[in-house]
Amino acid sequence: MSVYKPFTTSDIVLSPFKVNKSFTFQGAASVTGSGIDRFIGENIPTTLFISGSNPTGQIYTQDKYLVYKSIQELYYSNYLKDKDGSPAGTASFNTDGTITGPAYTPNSYNYLSSTLLANRFFPTGSDQIIGVISIPSNLYGENIKLNTLSISTPTYTIVDDGNGNILNGLNKIGDIIYEHGIIILTSDGVEPIGNGDGYGFITYGDGIYGLTDTNFINEFITGSNITCSFESTITLYESQYKCNIRENEYNYSQNPTIISGSSNSGIVSDFATGSYFSPYTTTVGLYNNSKELIAVGKLSQPLPLSSTTDINIIINLDL
């Protein structure tokens, strides 16, 4: 009889699965207390940058212009000339060493949320603003679960559509970067008359596209009456251990009550000496290579061991 029995490779299966947790924060104090920060980004037309001259942020102070430029470079650098993607910058290299056309510039990685045709608008006019809501990774885990974000104020409610778009009703007003916990508001929320392209609340004015009003963005970024809810995503790994007990193994009880009389006598009670005696299993212990107990599995009811067939006990550990 073996007291310890090693696992084989086929006895262990590691299976990943994703789990989600819901969060809801109501009021500015609750939102800020959870670590969710809100920023205004602004395209400030100045040739001299003075750090800290345009502060923004509810928790951590950032500069409005740096927030604007960072968001532009990370998520919109391929969409500054067209919401469906700017033309690639290509050039012809001539045999005489000269270059005809614009200099070659490779596309950046802008963290697209799906394989669908992206339509990312970013305001490029002077003094135009964007809103940024930053959810910390200790809340969203690996990413915000698709179709779970909802942020509301007394006037508006915005949600994500599962494809990286932030919608107010049926109109797109921004983007969400699920894996970064970043919500970006790039439009003003006021639908212009005669906008027939179906692309959200976008008007044509300064720059490529223009904004008409900043009240919509400010209500979400600086307003105190705000509710934010979403679900986080994290991957857990379930280890499955198959404990195989052959018909000729573990056929003797380890329970000390099987000893007759003194515990030191070593004499087994008569009931345990018959050929039909079969011990029961109630607990399975998992040990490391140093014979140290690291996990204990309790069966819901005692399991009789068979002397004629093998028995498999499956243990699942979620880590």
N, C-alpha and C positions, 0 to 999 in steps of 0.2 A: 504494500500500500504506500502511495506517495502522499506526503503532507503538502508539498509544493508541486505544482505542475506548470511548466512554462507554456506561454502562448506561442503558436506558430504565426507566420505572416498572414495566413488565410483566416486566422481567428480574430483579427482586428480590422475594423472598417472605420474610416474617418469620413464623416459626411458633413459638409457645410450647409447651413441654412440661415436665412435672414429673418430677423425679428424686428418688430417696430414698437415704438412707445409714443404715446400721444402727449403733447404739451399744450397748455393754454395759459396765456398770461394776459391779464386784464388790467388796464391802467398803466400809465407811464412808469410809476414806481415799481410795479411788478415786472414790466418789460425790462427796465434798466437793471433791476435787482437780479434778474436771471442771467445777465451778461449780454443781452441783446443791445447792440449799439446802433445809433442812427446818425447819419451824416448827410450834409449838403455838399455837393460838388459843384464848383462854379468855374466857368471859363473866363478867368479874369484877364482882361487885355492890358498887360503891363510888361514892360521889358525888364523890369527889376523885380526879382522875387525876394520878398522879405519873410523869412520863416516866422510863423506864428501870427502874422498880421491879419489873417482871415480864419479865425478858429471855428471849428465845428466838431460836434460829437457830444453825446450824452454821458459817456463813461470816460473814453480816452479822447484827448484833444488832438485833432488833426488839422491840417491846412486845407481849406476848400479847394484851392487850385490843385494841390497834390492829389486829393481824392479824385477830382475830375480827371486828371491826366492818368492816374493809375488805372481807373476803371476803363478809360478809353483804350489804353495800351493792352490790358489783359483780355478784354472781352469784345472790343469793337474795332480793333485795328484793321480788320479785313472788310469793314462795313461802313467806312466813313464817306464813301462816294455813292454808295447805293445800299439800300436796306437788304437787298438780296445778295450782296457781295460785291466788293469793288473789283474792277478789272485788274488782272495780274499785271504787274510792272515788268515788261519784257524788253529786251534790247537785242540788236543785231551786232555781232562782233565781226567787223570787216577784216579782210586779209592784210590790209595796211596797218592794222592796229587800232583803227578808230572804232568808235561805238556809235551806232545810229539808233535813235529812240531813247526812251527813258531808261535809266539804270535799272538793272535787274534787282528786284527785291522779293524774296520769298514770302509766301503767306505765313502769318503767325497762327499759333494754335489758340483759338478763342473759346474753347470749352463749350462746344455745341452740345445740346442735350439730346438730340435725336438725329437720325439720318434724313429727316425731312428738309426741304428747302428752307434755309434760315431766312428770317427777315428781321434784322436787328437795326433799329434806328438809334442814332446817337446825335444829340444836338451839338452843332459846331459853331454856332454864332457867338459873338462876344456877349459876355455877362449871362449867358444861358446856364441853367442849373440842372442838376440831376439829384435824385434822392437815392441814398444807399442805406439799406437795412442789413446789418451784419449779425448773423446768428453764430455763436461760438460752437466749435466742434464738440465740446463736451455735452452739448444738447443734441445736435443733429447726428452725431456718430460718424458714419461713413458718407452719408448724404441725406438730404431731406427726401422723404418718400414722395414720389410723384402723386399729384392730384390731392395733396393734403394741406397745402399752405392756404391760410385765410387770414387776412389782415383787414380790420374794419375800423372806421371812425364814425362819428355821428352822421356823416354825410355819405361816405363811400365805403364799399367793400371790394377788395381785390383778392383774386385767387390765381393759382397757377393751373395751366391746362394739361399738365403732364408732358408737354413738349418743350418746356423751357420758357413759355410765354406767360407774362403777368397780364391778367385781364380785369377790366372793370366792365361788368356785363359781358357783351360780346366783343368789346373793343380792346385791342392790345395797347397797354400803356407802359410796358417795361419788360424786363427779362429776369429770370431766376437762374442762378448757377447752383444746381442741386448739390454738387460735390464740395462746394465752398461755403454753402450757407449764406449766399449773397443774393439779396433782392435789389434790383436796380429799377428805379422809376425814371423814365426818360421822356415822358410826355405829360402834358399838363392836365389831362382829364376833362378838358372842355372840347366837345366834338364840334368841329367847324362846319359851317353850312357849305354844302357843295363839294365835300370831300368824297369823291366816288371811288377811290382806289381801294377801299376796304382795309386800309392799314391804320387802324386805331385813331387816336386823337392827334393827328399830325397836320399841322398847317404849314404853308409855305411862306417863308419870310426871310429873316436874316440867315445867312449861311445857306446850307443845302436844305435843311428843314428848320422851321422855327417854332418857338413856343409862344403861346398867347397869354398865359396866366400861370403864376407860380403857386397859387393858393392850394391847388390839389396836392402838389408835392409837399409843401410846407405842413399841410394837415397831417400827413403820415410821418413826417420826420420830426417836427417840433411840437406837434399836438400832444396834449396830456391824456385825452380820452381816446385810447387806442387799445385794441384787443388783437393779440397775435396767437394763432394756433397752427400746429403742424405736427407731423410724425417723423421721428428719427428712424434711421436704419442702421443696423449693425449685424455683422456676420458672426454667428456662433458656430462652433465645431462640435458635433456630437460624435463621441468615440463609442463604438459598439464593440464589446468584448464577448466572444462566444466561449463560454466555459464548458468544455466537453468532458463528460464523465463516462468513461467506458464501463462495460458491464462488470469488469473485474477490478475496478478501482473504487476507493473510498467505501469499501464494504464492511468497515468496522467503525463503530461509533467512537467519537472522541469525548462523549459526555462522561464526566467522572462518576455519575450515578450508576453506570454499568458495572462498577466494581462492587463485589459483594463484601460485606463486613468492613474492615479497616481499609481506608483509601490506599494504604501502603502494602496491602496484601497481594494485590495483583490478581486476585481470583475473580473471574468474570461470573456474573449472575447466570443462573441456569437458562433464563429466558433468552439470553443472547448467544447461547452456544448451539442452538438448533440450526439446521440447514435452511429453514424458512425465515430466519431472522433477517430483517432489512432495516438499516438505520434510515433516519430522515434528515434531510438537509433544511436548515432554517436560515443560514447566513453564508455568504460568499465573501471572502476577503481578497483584495488585490494588493500585491506586494511588489516592491521594486527589486532591483538586482541585489540589493543589500539585505533582502528579507525584511524590509521595513514595511509595515502596514500603511497603505496610503489611501485606501478606499474600502468601504464596507457596504455590501448590498444585502438588504433584508428581504426575504421572500414574504409575500402576503400570507402564506400558510405553509406549514411544513410539507416538504416534498419527499416522498419515499423514493429511495434509490433502487433501481432494478438490477437484478443479477443476470438478466437475460438480454437486455437492450441498452444501448447508449442513451444518455440524457444530455441535452444541451440547455444551459442556462444563459440567457442573453442579458448582459448588463449594458445600459446606456448611460454615458456620462456627458453632460453638456458643459463645455468649457468656453 
